[in-house]
Amino acid sequence: MAVRNCAGDGCRRLLSISVIPGGNPVARADPEHFAVHFLLCTLCRSGFCDRCLPPESPFHRLRACPKCGADLVGRI
């Protein structure tokens, strides 16, 4: 299972970068430690879980990285 750390301030969740449709079953079974929904920055490569960058966040709506301002892409 490929994983990355969430770049959110103080967040200890891991981002499950999986090609399995619907996400890795191990990650889905442990939502406190793994996020299967996340956004990745196209420039600085930072990743943000769905708790650190929720849909109501202005950065999420603009699809702009909170660290560098570049475009965000991903699975949310």
PAPA-212801 format. One record per residue: chain; x, y, z negated of N, C-alpha, C in turn; residue in one letter; residue number from 1. Coordinates in steps of 0.2 Angstrom, whole numbers, m for minus. Example, Ala and Ser with C-alpha at 12.3 -4.5 7.8 and 13.67 -1.06 7.14 Angstrom:
(node 'A', (66, m28, m39), (62, m22, m39), (66, m16, m39), 'A', 1),
(node 'A', (64, m11, m35), (68, m5, m36), (64, 0, m39), 'S', 2),
end
This chain:
(node 'A', (4, m6, 0), (0, 0, 0), (4, 6, 0), 'M', 1),
(node 'A', (4, 10, 5), (7, 17, 5), (4, 22, 1), 'A', 2),
(node 'A', (8, 25, m3), (5, 30, m8), (10, 36, m8), 'V', 3),
(node 'A', (7, 42, m10), (10, 48, m11), (7, 51, m17), 'R', 4),
(node 'A', (11, 56, m20), (9, 59, m26), (5, 65, m24), 'N', 5),
(node 'A', (m1, 67, m28), (m5, 73, m27), (0, 79, m29), 'C', 6),
(node 'A', (m1, 84, m25), (3, 90, m26), (m1, 95, m30), 'A', 7),
(node 'A', (m7, 93, m33), (m10, 98, m37), (m7, 99, m44), 'G', 8),
(node 'A', (m7, 105, m46), (m4, 107, m53), (m6, 102, m58), 'D', 9),
(node 'A', (m1, 98, m61), (m2, 93, m66), (m6, 87, m64), 'G', 10),
(node 'A', (m8, 86, m58), (m11, 80, m56), (m7, 74, m56), 'C', 11),
(node 'A', (m9, 68, m59), (m5, 62, m59), (m8, 57, m54), 'R', 12),
(node 'A', (m13, 59, m50), (m16, 54, m46), (m11, 53, m40), 'R', 13),
(node 'A', (m12, 47, m37), (m8, 45, m31), (m13, 45, m25), 'L', 14),
(node 'A', (m11, 47, m19), (m15, 47, m13), (m14, 40, m10), 'L', 15),
(node 'A', (m19, 36, m8), (m18, 30, m5), (m19, 31, 2), 'S', 16),
(node 'A', (m13, 31, 6), (m12, 32, 13), (m13, 25, 16), 'I', 17),
(node 'A', (m19, 23, 18), (m20, 16, 20), (m24, 16, 27), 'S', 18),
(node 'A', (m22, 11, 31), (m25, 11, 37), (m31, 6, 37), 'V', 19),
(node 'A', (m33, 3, 31), (m39, m1, 30), (m45, 4, 30), 'I', 20),
(node 'A', (m50, 2, 34), (m56, 6, 34), (m59, 7, 27), 'P', 21),
(node 'A', (m61, 13, 25), (m64, 14, 19), (m58, 14, 13), 'G', 22),
(node 'A', (m52, 13, 15), (m47, 14, 9), (m45, 7, 6), 'G', 23),
(node 'A', (m39, 7, 3), (m37, 1, 0), (m41, m1, m6), 'N', 24),
(node 'A', (m43, m7, m6), (m48, m10, m11), (m45, m9, m18), 'P', 25),
(node 'A', (m39, m9, m19), (m35, m8, m26), (m36, m1, m28), 'V', 26),
(node 'A', (m35, 4, m23), (m36, 11, m24), (m43, 13, m26), 'A', 27),
(node 'A', (m48, 10, m22), (m55, 11, m23), (m57, 9, m30), 'R', 28),
(node 'A', (m54, 3, m32), (m56, 1, m39), (m53, 5, m45), 'A', 29),
(node 'A', (m49, 9, m44), (m45, 13, m49), (m45, 20, m47), 'D', 30),
(node 'A', (m51, 24, m47), (m52, 31, m45), (m48, 36, m50), 'P', 31),
(node 'A', (m47, 33, m56), (m43, 38, m60), (m36, 39, m58), 'E', 32),
(node 'A', (m33, 34, m55), (m26, 34, m54), (m25, 35, m46), 'H', 33),
(node 'A', (m30, 33, m42), (m29, 33, m35), (m34, 37, m32), 'F', 34),
(node 'A', (m33, 41, m26), (m38, 45, m22), (m38, 42, m15), 'A', 35),
(node 'A', (m43, 40, m13), (m44, 38, m6), (m46, 44, m1), 'V', 36),
(node 'A', (m49, 49, m5), (m51, 55, m1), (m46, 61, m3), 'H', 37),
(node 'A', (m43, 64, 3), (m37, 69, 1), (m36, 73, 8), 'F', 38),
(node 'A', (m32, 78, 7), (m30, 82, 13), (m23, 83, 12), 'L', 39),
(node 'A', (m20, 83, 18), (m12, 83, 19), (m11, 90, 23), 'L', 40),
(node 'A', (m5, 93, 21), (m3, 99, 24), (1, 97, 31), 'C', 41),
(node 'A', (0, 100, 36), (3, 99, 42), (10, 101, 42), 'T', 42),
(node 'A', (12, 106, 38), (18, 109, 38), (23, 107, 32), 'L', 43),
(node 'A', (21, 108, 26), (25, 106, 20), (24, 99, 18), 'C', 44),
(node 'A', (19, 96, 21), (17, 88, 20), (15, 87, 12), 'R', 45),
(node 'A', (12, 92, 9), (9, 92, 2), (3, 88, 3), 'S', 46),
(node 'A', (1, 84, m2), (m6, 81, m1), (m10, 83, m8), 'G', 47),
(node 'A', (m16, 84, m7), (m21, 86, m12), (m27, 81, m13), 'F', 48),
(node 'A', (m28, 78, m19), (m33, 74, m20), (m40, 78, m20), 'C', 49),
(node 'A', (m45, 74, m19), (m52, 77, m19), (m54, 81, m26), 'D', 50),
(node 'A', (m50, 79, m31), (m52, 83, m37), (m48, 90, m38), 'R', 51),
(node 'A', (m42, 90, m35), (m38, 96, m35), (m40, 101, m29), 'C', 52),
(node 'A', (m43, 98, m24), (m45, 102, m19), (m52, 100, m17), 'L', 53),
(node 'A', (m57, 102, m21), (m64, 100, m20), (m67, 104, m14), 'P', 54),
(node 'A', (m73, 101, m12), (m76, 105, m6), (m78, 112, m7), 'P', 55),
(node 'A', (m79, 114, m14), (m81, 121, m15), (m75, 125, m16), 'E', 56),
(node 'A', (m69, 123, m15), (m63, 127, m15), (m62, 131, m9), 'S', 57),
(node 'A', (m60, 137, m10), (m59, 141, m3), (m54, 138, 1), 'P', 58),
(node 'A', (m49, 135, m2), (m44, 132, 2), (m46, 126, 6), 'F', 59),
(node 'A', (m51, 122, 3), (m54, 117, 7), (m58, 119, 12), 'H', 60),
(node 'A', (m62, 124, 11), (m67, 127, 16), (m63, 130, 22), 'R', 61),
(node 'A', (m57, 133, 21), (m53, 136, 26), (m48, 131, 29), 'L', 62),
(node 'A', (m48, 125, 26), (m43, 120, 28), (m36, 123, 28), 'R', 63),
(node 'A', (m34, 127, 22), (m27, 130, 22), (m24, 127, 16), 'A', 64),
(node 'A', (m18, 126, 16), (m14, 123, 11), (m13, 128, 6), 'C', 65),
(node 'A', (m14, 126, m1), (m13, 131, m6), (m6, 133, m7), 'P', 66),
(node 'A', (m1, 129, m5), (6, 130, m6), (9, 134, m1), 'K', 67),
(node 'A', (7, 133, 6), (11, 137, 11), (6, 140, 16), 'C', 68),
(node 'A', (0, 138, 16), (m5, 142, 20), (m6, 138, 27), 'G', 69),
(node 'A', (m3, 133, 28), (m4, 130, 35), (m10, 125, 35), 'A', 70),
(node 'A', (m11, 122, 40), (m18, 118, 41), (m17, 112, 37), 'D', 71),
(node 'A', (m23, 110, 35), (m24, 104, 31), (m28, 99, 35), 'L', 72),
(node 'A', (m26, 93, 35), (m30, 87, 39), (m30, 82, 34), 'V', 73),
(node 'A', (m35, 77, 35), (m35, 71, 31), (m42, 68, 30), 'G', 74),
(node 'A', (m43, 65, 24), (m49, 61, 23), (m53, 63, 17), 'R', 75),
(node 'A', (m57, 68, 19), (m62, 70, 14), (m68, 71, 17), 'I', 76),
end
